[in-house]
Amino acid sequence: MKNKISTSDKSIENAGIPSDYRQAIAELIWNGFDAKASIVDIRFNTNELAHVSTFTVSDNVCR
C-alpha cells in the first residue's frame, strides 16, 4: 500500500519528519533498518532539467 502525502512546513513538522530533506531521507533509511530490513532500496528519477521528480525509499520488511 502506498501513501500519498503533500508537504508543507507544517505537515512535515506534524508528521515528525525533520524539515531538512537530508535528515528526513536519513530517517526513512534508518526506519527500515530499525524494522530489521536487510535491504533498503532508494530510487529516484530526474526530469529534463536534472531535478529530482520522484524519490522512493522502500525495504523488504513485510507489514
SULUR-V371958 format. One record per residue. N is the residue number from 1. RES is the residue in three letters. SS is DSSP state (alpha for helix, beta for strand, coil for the rest). PSI is psi in whole degrees, 0 to 359 (none if undefined). OMEGA is omega as a letter, one per 30 degrees, with the letter a starting at -180 (NA if undefined). Layout:
n->(N | N)
res->(RES | RES)
ss->(SS | SS)
psi->(PSI | PSI)
omega->(OMEGA | OMEGA)
//
This chain:
n->(1 | 2 | 3 | 4 | 5 | 6 | 7 | 8 | 9 | 10 | 11 | 12 | 13 | 14 | 15 | 16 | 17 | 18 | 19 | 20 | 21 | 22 | 23 | 24 | 25 | 26 | 27 | 28 | 29 | 30 | 31 | 32 | 33 | 34 | 35 | 36 | 37 | 38 | 39 | 40 | 41 | 42 | 43 | 44 | 45 | 46 | 47 | 48 | 49 | 50 | 51 | 52 | 53 | 54 | 55 | 56 | 57 | 58 | 59 | 60 | 61 | 62 | 63)
res->(MET | LYS | ASN | LYS | ILE | SER | THR | SER | ASP | LYS | SER | ILE | GLU | ASN | ALA | GLY | ILE | PRO | SER | ASP | TYR | ARG | GLN | ALA | ILE | ALA | GLU | LEU | ILE | TRP | ASN | GLY | PHE | ASP | ALA | LYS | ALA | SER | ILE | VAL | ASP | ILE | ARG | PHE | ASN | THR | ASN | GLU | LEU | ALA | HIS | VAL | SER | THR | PHE | THR | VAL | SER | ASP | ASN | VAL | CYS | ARG)
ss->(coil | coil | coil | coil | coil | coil | coil | coil | alpha | alpha | alpha | alpha | alpha | alpha | alpha | coil | coil | coil | coil | coil | alpha | alpha | alpha | alpha | alpha | alpha | alpha | alpha | alpha | alpha | alpha | alpha | alpha | alpha | coil | coil | coil | coil | coil | beta | beta | beta | beta | beta | beta | beta | coil | coil | coil | coil | coil | beta | beta | beta | beta | beta | beta | beta | beta | coil | coil | coil | coil)
psi->(131 | 140 | 135 | 134 | 154 | 152 | 145 | 170 | 318 | 317 | 325 | 315 | 320 | 331 | 353 | 13 | 133 | 147 | 340 | 118 | 328 | 319 | 323 | 317 | 315 | 320 | 316 | 319 | 312 | 328 | 320 | 313 | 324 | 330 | 10 | 27 | 143 | 347 | 128 | 119 | 129 | 123 | 145 | 155 | 148 | 155 | 186 | 344 | 8 | 23 | 145 | 123 | 329 | 150 | 126 | 134 | 124 | 163 | 177 | 24 | 127 | 137 | none)
omega->(l | l | l | l | l | a | l | a | a | a | l | l | a | a | l | l | l | a | l | a | l | l | l | l | l | l | l | l | a | l | l | l | l | l | l | l | l | l | l | a | l | a | l | l | l | l | a | l | l | l | l | a | l | a | a | l | l | l | a | l | l | a | NA)
//
